[in-house]
Amino acid sequence: MERCGWAGPDQIYLDYHDTEWGVPEYDSRALWEKLILDGFQAGLSWITILKKREGFRAAFDGFDPETIAGWGEPQVARLLQNPGIIRHRGKIEATITNARAYLEIEDFSAFCWGYVGGKPIQNRWATLAEVPAFTPLSARMSRDLKKAGFKFCGPTIVYAWMQACGLVNDHLTTCPLHAPCAALA
């Protein structure tokens, strides 16, 4: 069996695929962090985000939404000078906006997992060509997140995030991690 075709060849990519991607995440703050990182990934490769993830965590105070929600232009200006992250004003400002929106949702994990009935959707894709870029469910979730005040959360970003957080099991059926992730459901 072979890993999903997108994983590799960098070790950081392989490690991410083998230990994190597709594993159901139920912690609200971790779900929020991953949604923010997926928003930063828009227009870039995921390997770029993985290589800068620790830089993001340092720059964004461990992705503490309570702290970030209070930020303003001084913090935006500071982050725009930080080479350890993606220096995109719109994405930085969206992170602050998203922290405020996150705080308005009583239980972000329950909010997210409610879309899939509390357990991962088990897809059975044999090839990468079969895996959609987004689904009607990710489009609905995207609309609802935007209504709640979130930014940088279009249907494609949301679907990539759903895959990463294990809301859907999109490991290919030929991947040795498909069955273990399915067992976590």
C-alpha positions in Angstrom: 0.0 0.0 0.0 1.1 3.5 -0.7 0.5 6.8 1.1 -1.8 9.3 -0.4 -0.1 10.8 -3.5 0.1 14.4 -2.1 2.3 13.3 0.9 6.0 13.8 0.3 8.7 13.8 -0.5 9.8 16.1 2.4 9.9 14.4 5.8 7.7 17.1 7.4 5.0 16.3 4.8 5.3 12.6 5.4 5.2 13.1 9.2 2.1 15.3 8.9 0.3 12.8 6.7 1.2 9.8 8.9 0.4 11.3 12.3 -2.0 14.2 12.0 -3.9 14.6 8.7 -7.3 12.9 8.8 -7.1 12.1 12.5 -10.3 13.4 14.1 -9.6 16.6 16.1 -12.2 17.5 18.7 -10.4 20.3 20.6 -12.0 23.6 19.8 -8.9 25.7 19.9 -6.9 23.2 17.8 -9.8 23.1 15.2 -9.7 26.9 15.1 -5.9 27.0 14.7 -6.1 24.6 11.8 -8.9 26.6 10.1 -6.7 29.7 10.4 -3.7 27.9 8.9 -5.8 26.6 6.1 -6.9 30.2 5.4 -3.2 31.3 5.3 -2.5 28.4 2.9 -4.9 29.9 0.2 -2.9 30.4 -2.9 0.1 28.6 -1.5 1.3 25.1 -1.0 0.6 23.3 2.3 4.3 22.5 2.7 4.9 26.3 3.0 2.5 26.4 6.0 3.9 23.3 7.6 7.4 24.7 7.5 6.2 28.0 9.1 3.7 26.5 11.5 5.9 26.9 14.6 6.6 30.5 13.4 2.8 31.1 13.2 2.3 29.6 16.7 4.9 31.9 18.2 3.7 35.0 16.3 0.0 34.4 17.2 0.6 33.6 20.9 -0.1 29.9 20.5 -3.3 30.7 18.6 -5.0 31.9 21.8 -8.3 33.4 20.4 -8.9 35.4 23.6 -5.6 37.2 23.1 -5.8 37.6 19.4 -9.4 39.0 19.6 -8.0 42.1 21.4 -5.4 42.9 18.7 -5.4 45.8 16.4 -3.2 47.7 14.0 0.0 47.6 16.2 -0.1 43.8 16.1 -0.9 43.7 12.4 2.0 46.0 11.7 4.3 43.8 13.8 3.1 40.6 12.1 3.6 42.2 8.6 7.3 42.4 9.5 7.6 38.8 10.7 9.4 36.6 8.2 8.4 33.5 10.2 4.8 33.7 8.8 3.0 34.5 5.6 2.9 38.3 5.7 -0.5 39.0 4.1 -2.4 41.9 5.6 -5.8 40.4 4.7 -5.1 37.0 6.2 -3.6 38.6 9.4 -6.6 40.8 9.8 -8.9 37.9 9.1 -7.3 36.0 11.9 -8.2 38.8 14.4 -11.7 38.9 13.0 -11.9 35.1 13.2 -10.8 35.1 16.8 -13.6 37.4 17.7 -16.1 35.2 15.7 -14.7 32.1 17.4 -15.4 33.6 20.9 -19.0 34.2 19.9 -19.6 30.5 19.3 -20.2 28.7 22.6 -18.6 25.4 21.6 -16.6 25.5 18.4 -16.0 21.8 18.4 -19.7 21.0 18.7 -20.5 23.6 16.0 -18.0 21.9 13.6 -18.7 18.3 14.3 -22.5 19.0 14.2 -22.2 19.2 10.4 -21.1 15.5 10.2 -23.3 14.1 12.9 -20.4 14.0 15.4 -18.4 11.4 13.5 -16.2 11.5 10.4 -17.6 10.9 7.0 -15.9 7.8 5.6 -15.1 8.4 1.9 -13.6 5.6 -0.2 -11.6 7.3 -2.9 -9.2 5.1 -4.9 -7.3 7.9 -6.6 -6.5 11.6 -6.0 -8.5 12.5 -9.1 -11.7 11.3 -7.3 -11.2 13.6 -4.3 -13.3 16.8 -4.7 -11.9 20.2 -4.1 -15.1 21.0 -2.1 -18.5 19.5 -1.5 -22.0 20.8 -0.9 -21.4 20.2 2.8 -18.2 22.3 2.8 -20.1 25.0 0.9 -22.8 25.0 3.5 -20.3 25.1 6.4 -18.4 27.9 4.6 -21.6 30.0 4.3 -22.4 29.4 8.0 -18.9 30.3 9.1 -19.2 33.5 7.1 -22.5 34.3 8.6 -20.9 33.9 12.0 -18.3 36.5 11.0 -15.4 34.3 9.8 -13.2 35.3 6.8 -10.9 33.3 4.5 -13.1 30.2 4.8 -14.4 29.5 1.4 -15.7 26.0 0.4 -12.3 24.8 -0.8 -10.5 26.0 2.3 -13.2 24.5 4.5 -13.0 21.1 2.7 -9.2 21.0 3.1 -9.7 21.8 6.8 -12.4 19.1 7.1 -9.9 16.6 5.6 -7.0 17.8 7.8 -9.1 17.6 11.0 -10.7 14.3 10.2 -14.3 15.4 9.8 -14.0 13.5 6.5 -11.7 10.5 6.0 -10.1 11.3 2.6 -7.1 9.0 2.9 -7.2 7.0 -0.3 -8.3 3.4 0.1 -4.8 2.4 -1.1 -3.2 4.4 1.8 -2.2 2.4 4.9 -3.8 5.1 7.0 -7.3 4.8 5.5 -8.4 2.0 7.8 -6.8 3.3 11.0 -8.5 6.7 10.5 -11.8 4.9 9.7 -11.4 3.0 13.0 -11.2 6.3 14.9 -14.8 7.1 13.9 
